[in-house]
């Protein structure tokens, strides 16, 4: 991956996954399932859409790239919206995670509402060194509950950048945690 520039602007999918031509891609139904494959494989497969949300610069993309690709970079690149996919096998069940990396700002409210309404679960990320990012996670959680019209929604809240607290004693003492 070194030396290869990834073009991410206005993409729903990482650019390194866009090498497939349209005719090589399997046909999908309205829910995003590949009918031929899903019908043939059977119930030992699961597919879930997970949306990662939070304020700008809290590390949403870093968490995803570390989890899926084992890559970490200190460079910041603004994300609009990007789709990642991870395939896993757990106890004989094939699990596909469609992970949507969202923008950290409110510039795209229609995209945010669509992401919320189509998701199965959410990961809400905040920066442990910035209390305002935790308040934004609360607002996002409330928006999810409102959009889904229920509080029975799988949500995981992740405090990120804890390494900054252990490196900086003064910052650790000032931290709101």
C-alpha positions as CSV (number, residue, x, y, z in Angstrom):
1,X,0.0,0.0,0.0
2,X,2.9,2.4,0.4
3,X,3.4,4.9,-2.3
4,X,-0.1,4.3,-3.6
5,X,-2.4,7.3,-3.3
6,X,-6.0,6.5,-2.5
7,X,-8.6,8.8,-3.9
8,X,-11.4,9.1,-1.4
9,X,-13.3,12.3,-2.2
10,X,-17.0,11.7,-2.9
11,X,-16.6,8.0,-2.8
12,X,-18.8,5.4,-1.2
13,X,-16.1,2.9,-1.5
14,X,-12.3,2.9,-1.0
15,X,-10.6,3.6,-4.3
16,X,-8.5,0.5,-4.1
17,X,-11.7,-1.5,-4.3
18,X,-12.9,0.2,-7.4
19,X,-10.7,-1.7,-9.9
20,X,-13.6,-4.1,-10.7
21,X,-15.5,-3.4,-13.9
22,X,-19.3,-3.1,-13.8
23,X,-19.8,-6.4,-15.6
24,X,-17.7,-8.3,-13.0
25,X,-19.8,-7.1,-10.1
26,X,-22.6,-9.4,-9.0
27,X,-26.2,-8.2,-9.2
28,X,-27.6,-7.1,-5.9
29,X,-31.2,-6.7,-4.7
30,X,-32.7,-3.6,-2.9
31,X,-31.1,-4.5,0.4
32,X,-27.6,-5.0,-1.1
33,X,-27.6,-8.8,-1.1
34,X,-26.0,-10.8,-3.9
35,X,-29.0,-13.0,-4.7
36,X,-27.2,-15.8,-6.5
37,X,-24.6,-16.2,-3.8
38,X,-26.8,-15.6,-0.7
39,X,-29.5,-18.1,-2.0
40,X,-26.9,-20.7,-2.8
41,X,-24.9,-20.5,0.4
42,X,-27.8,-20.6,2.8
43,X,-28.3,-19.5,6.4
44,X,-24.6,-19.9,7.6
45,X,-24.0,-16.4,6.3
46,X,-24.8,-13.0,7.8
47,X,-24.4,-9.5,6.4
48,X,-24.7,-6.4,8.5
49,X,-24.3,-2.7,7.8
50,X,-22.4,-0.8,10.5
51,X,-22.2,3.0,10.4
52,X,-19.3,4.7,12.2
53,X,-20.2,8.3,13.3
54,X,-18.7,11.0,15.4
55,X,-17.3,14.5,15.3
56,X,-14.6,15.5,12.9
57,X,-11.0,14.4,13.7
58,X,-12.0,11.9,16.4
59,X,-10.3,9.0,14.5
60,X,-13.3,7.1,12.8
61,X,-11.3,6.3,9.7
62,X,-8.2,5.3,11.7
63,X,-10.2,2.8,13.8
64,X,-11.7,1.3,10.6
65,X,-8.4,1.0,8.7
66,X,-6.7,-0.5,11.8
67,X,-9.5,-3.0,12.2
68,X,-9.8,-4.1,8.6
69,X,-6.5,-3.4,7.0
70,X,-4.0,-3.3,9.9
71,X,-2.8,0.1,8.7
72,X,-2.3,3.3,10.8
73,X,-1.3,6.7,9.5
74,X,-0.9,10.0,11.4
75,X,-1.9,12.1,8.4
76,X,-5.4,13.5,8.5
77,X,-7.6,13.4,5.4
78,X,-11.1,14.6,5.5
79,X,-13.7,11.9,4.8
80,X,-17.0,12.6,3.1
81,X,-18.4,9.1,3.1
82,X,-16.6,5.9,2.4
83,X,-17.8,2.2,2.4
84,X,-15.5,-0.6,3.6
85,X,-16.2,-4.3,3.6
86,X,-14.8,-7.0,5.9
87,X,-15.4,-10.7,5.6
88,X,-15.0,-12.9,8.6
89,X,-15.7,-16.5,9.6
90,X,-16.9,-17.0,13.2
91,X,-17.9,-20.4,14.5
92,X,-18.6,-21.6,11.0
93,X,-20.7,-18.6,10.1
94,X,-19.5,-16.3,7.3
95,X,-20.0,-12.7,8.4
96,X,-19.8,-9.8,6.0
97,X,-19.6,-6.3,7.6
98,X,-20.4,-3.3,5.4
99,X,-18.8,-0.5,7.4
100,X,-19.7,3.0,6.4
101,X,-17.2,5.7,7.4
102,X,-19.2,9.0,7.7
103,X,-18.3,12.6,7.6
104,X,-17.6,14.2,10.9
105,X,-19.5,17.4,10.2
106,X,-23.1,18.3,9.7
107,X,-22.5,19.6,6.1
108,X,-24.4,16.6,4.7
109,X,-27.6,16.1,6.7
110,X,-29.4,14.1,4.0
111,X,-26.5,11.6,3.8
112,X,-26.5,11.3,7.6
113,X,-30.2,10.6,7.7
114,X,-29.9,8.0,5.0
115,X,-27.0,6.3,6.7
116,X,-28.9,6.1,10.0
117,X,-32.1,4.7,8.4
118,X,-30.3,2.0,6.4
119,X,-27.9,0.8,9.2
120,X,-28.1,-2.3,11.4
121,X,-25.8,-1.1,14.1
122,X,-23.7,2.0,15.0
123,X,-20.2,2.8,16.3
124,X,-20.1,6.3,17.8
125,X,-16.6,7.6,18.3
126,X,-15.4,10.5,20.5
127,X,-12.0,12.0,21.4
128,X,-11.3,11.4,25.1
129,X,-9.3,14.7,25.2
130,X,-12.2,16.8,23.9
131,X,-15.5,16.8,25.9
132,X,-17.4,18.5,23.1
133,X,-17.0,15.4,20.9
134,X,-18.7,13.3,23.6
135,X,-21.6,15.8,23.6
136,X,-21.8,15.3,19.9
137,X,-22.0,11.6,20.3
138,X,-25.0,12.1,22.6
139,X,-26.7,14.3,20.0
140,X,-26.0,11.6,17.3
141,X,-27.4,8.9,19.6
142,X,-30.6,10.9,20.0
143,X,-30.8,11.4,16.3
144,X,-30.5,7.7,15.7
145,X,-33.2,6.9,18.3
146,X,-35.5,9.5,16.6
147,X,-34.8,8.3,13.1
148,X,-35.2,4.6,13.9
149,X,-38.3,5.5,16.2
150,X,-36.9,3.2,18.9
151,X,-34.2,3.1,21.5
152,X,-33.6,-0.7,20.8
153,X,-30.7,0.0,18.4
154,X,-27.3,-1.6,18.7
155,X,-24.9,1.2,19.5
156,X,-21.3,1.0,20.7
157,X,-19.6,4.1,22.0
158,X,-15.8,4.2,21.6
159,X,-13.5,6.6,23.4
160,X,-10.5,7.2,21.1
161,X,-7.0,8.8,21.4
162,X,-6.4,7.4,24.9
163,X,-2.7,7.2,24.0
164,X,-2.6,11.0,24.1
165,X,-3.6,10.9,27.8
166,X,-0.8,8.5,28.7
167,X,1.8,10.5,26.8
168,X,1.0,13.9,28.3
169,X,0.8,14.0,32.1
170,X,-0.5,17.6,32.1
171,X,-3.2,16.7,29.6
172,X,-4.2,13.7,31.6
173,X,-4.7,15.9,34.7
174,X,-6.8,18.4,32.7
175,X,-8.8,15.8,30.9
176,X,-12.6,15.8,31.6
177,X,-12.7,12.0,32.2
